[in-house]
Protein backbone atom coordinates (compact mmCIF):
# COMPACT_ATOMS: atom_id res chain seq x y z
CA UNK A 1 0.00 0.00 0.00
CA UNK A 2 1.48 3.37 -0.98
CA UNK A 3 1.54 6.38 1.26
CA UNK A 4 -0.81 9.23 0.50
CA UNK A 5 0.93 12.14 -1.15
CA UNK A 6 1.17 15.35 0.83
CA UNK A 7 0.74 18.53 -1.17
CA UNK A 8 3.34 20.95 0.07
CA UNK A 9 4.10 24.55 -0.77
CA UNK A 10 7.14 26.61 0.11
CA UNK A 11 6.66 29.97 1.78
CA UNK A 12 9.90 31.82 2.52
CA UNK A 13 11.81 28.56 2.27
CA UNK A 14 9.60 26.72 4.76
CA UNK A 15 7.39 23.78 3.77
CA UNK A 16 3.68 23.84 4.51
CA UNK A 17 1.02 21.20 3.84
CA UNK A 18 -1.87 22.59 1.84
CA UNK A 19 -5.18 21.33 3.20
CA UNK A 20 -8.27 20.85 0.97
CA UNK A 21 -9.81 24.02 2.45
CA UNK A 22 -6.75 25.99 1.30
CA UNK A 23 -5.24 26.46 4.75
CA UNK A 24 -1.52 25.87 5.26
CA UNK A 25 -0.07 23.79 8.11
CA UNK A 26 3.70 23.88 8.78
CA UNK A 27 5.45 20.59 7.99
CA UNK A 28 7.94 19.32 10.53
CA UNK A 29 11.28 18.21 9.16
CA UNK A 30 12.83 14.86 9.97
CA UNK A 31 16.36 16.21 10.37
CA UNK A 32 18.10 15.25 13.60
CA UNK A 33 19.85 18.61 14.07
CA UNK A 34 21.58 17.57 17.32
CA UNK A 35 23.17 14.56 15.59
CA UNK A 36 24.15 16.70 12.62
CA UNK A 37 25.80 19.26 14.92
CA UNK A 38 27.95 16.47 16.42
CA UNK A 39 29.30 15.41 13.01
CA UNK A 40 32.41 16.84 11.40
CA UNK A 41 32.24 18.57 8.03
CA UNK A 42 33.94 15.52 6.44
CA UNK A 43 31.26 13.21 7.87
CA UNK A 44 28.48 15.45 6.56
CA UNK A 45 30.12 15.56 3.12
CA UNK A 46 30.43 11.75 3.09
CA UNK A 47 26.73 11.33 3.87
CA UNK A 48 25.81 13.86 1.17
CA UNK A 49 28.00 12.04 -1.39
CA UNK A 50 26.10 8.79 -0.72
CA UNK A 51 22.69 10.45 -1.10
CA UNK A 52 20.86 8.56 -3.84
CA UNK A 53 18.45 11.44 -4.44
CA UNK A 54 21.22 13.55 -5.86
CA UNK A 55 24.89 14.13 -5.35
CA UNK A 56 26.04 17.42 -3.89
CA UNK A 57 26.93 20.16 -6.36
CA UNK A 58 30.55 20.40 -7.40
CA UNK A 59 32.59 23.59 -7.08
CA UNK A 60 32.30 24.00 -10.86
CA UNK A 61 28.51 23.73 -10.67
CA UNK A 62 28.39 26.29 -7.85
CA UNK A 63 30.67 28.60 -9.86
CA UNK A 64 28.31 28.40 -12.84
CA UNK A 65 25.19 28.89 -10.71
CA UNK A 66 23.37 32.19 -10.91
CA UNK A 67 21.28 33.84 -8.24
CA UNK A 68 18.13 35.04 -9.89
CA UNK A 69 16.09 37.68 -8.16
CA UNK A 70 12.82 38.97 -9.52
CA UNK A 71 13.10 42.37 -11.12
CA UNK A 72 11.28 45.10 -9.23
CA UNK A 73 8.69 47.05 -11.19
CA UNK A 74 7.27 50.38 -10.07
CA UNK A 75 3.48 50.32 -10.05
CA UNK A 76 0.68 52.47 -8.77
CA UNK A 77 -1.63 50.52 -6.49
CA UNK A 78 -4.62 51.63 -4.48
CA UNK A 79 -4.78 50.18 -0.97
CA UNK A 80 -7.26 50.70 1.81
CA UNK A 81 -5.99 53.53 4.00
CA UNK A 82 -6.08 51.44 7.18
CA UNK A 83 -4.08 48.64 5.54
CA UNK A 84 -1.45 51.03 4.22
CA UNK A 85 -1.39 52.86 7.55
CA UNK A 86 -0.76 49.62 9.40
CA UNK A 87 2.15 48.65 7.12
CA UNK A 88 3.65 52.15 7.46
CA UNK A 89 3.25 52.04 11.24
CA UNK A 90 5.58 49.02 11.32
CA UNK A 91 8.46 51.28 10.33
CA UNK A 92 10.78 51.72 7.39
CA UNK A 93 10.49 49.13 4.64
CA UNK A 94 6.71 48.95 4.42
CA UNK A 95 6.77 48.44 0.63
CA UNK A 96 9.11 45.48 1.05
CA UNK A 97 6.77 43.99 3.67
CA UNK A 98 3.76 44.44 1.38
CA UNK A 99 5.74 42.71 -1.40
CA UNK A 100 6.62 39.87 1.01
CA UNK A 101 2.96 39.34 1.94
CA UNK A 102 1.98 39.30 -1.74
CA UNK A 103 4.83 36.88 -2.54
CA UNK A 104 3.69 34.48 0.20
CA UNK A 105 0.16 34.57 -1.18
CA UNK A 106 1.46 34.02 -4.71
CA UNK A 107 3.67 31.07 -3.66
CA UNK A 108 0.82 29.47 -1.73
CA UNK A 109 -1.61 29.73 -4.64
CA UNK A 110 0.43 29.33 -7.82
CA UNK A 111 0.01 26.15 -9.76
CA UNK A 112 3.02 23.89 -10.06
CA UNK A 113 3.91 23.37 -13.73
CA UNK A 114 5.47 20.01 -14.49
MOKAJO-V878740 format. One record per backbone hydrogen bond with DSSP energy under -0.5 kcal/mol. CO is the residue of the C=O (numbers start at 0). NH is the residue of the N-H. E is the energy in kcal/mol with one decimal. If there is no record, write none. Layout:
BEGIN
CO,NH,E
CO,NH,E
END
This chain:
BEGIN
4,6,-0.5
5,7,-0.7
6,17,-2.9
8,15,-2.5
10,13,-1.6
13,10,-2.6
14,26,-2.5
15,8,-2.6
16,18,-0.7
16,24,-2.3
18,21,-2.3
22,18,-2.9
24,16,-3.5
30,32,-1.3
31,35,-2.3
32,36,-2.5
33,37,-1.1
34,38,-0.7
35,38,-1.0
39,43,-2.1
40,44,-2.5
41,45,-2.2
42,46,-2.1
43,47,-2.4
44,48,-2.3
45,49,-1.2
47,50,-1.1
50,53,-0.9
57,61,-2.4
58,62,-2.5
59,63,-1.7
60,64,-0.8
61,64,-0.6
65,67,-0.7
66,68,-0.6
74,76,-0.5
76,78,-0.6
79,83,-2.5
80,84,-2.4
81,85,-2.0
82,86,-2.2
83,87,-2.6
84,88,-2.1
85,89,-0.7
86,89,-1.0
87,90,-1.7
92,96,-2.0
93,97,-2.4
94,98,-2.4
95,99,-2.3
96,100,-2.3
97,101,-2.3
98,102,-2.7
99,103,-2.4
100,104,-2.0
101,105,-2.7
102,106,-3.1
103,107,-2.0
104,108,-1.3
105,109,-2.0
110,112,-0.5
111,113,-0.5
END
